[in-house]
Amino acid sequence: MRRKFNHCDAKDAMKSAGVSFDKDFHAQSRSAVDMLLAWAKATRYQKRRDAPGSRARMYYQLLQRKKGC
């Protein structure tokens, strides 16, 4: 059985890898963006069709808004 990941798992793993959610998305390294995309896929995140940015940027903003993680 496949384990389902949630957004808190992703945020915790990214914080432990050294990604800072205090910085702007465009200040992140390429490896951080690649990690964002991998976690977005693992959590089955889909951005809105009319979202004003990339999938990675929208997922980053979602994780920034998560306070209980």
Summary of the structure (lengths in Angstrom):
residues: 69
radius of gyration: 11.6
end to end distance: 24.8
largest distance: 37.2
contacts: 151
relative contact order: 0.22
helix: 54%
strand: 0%
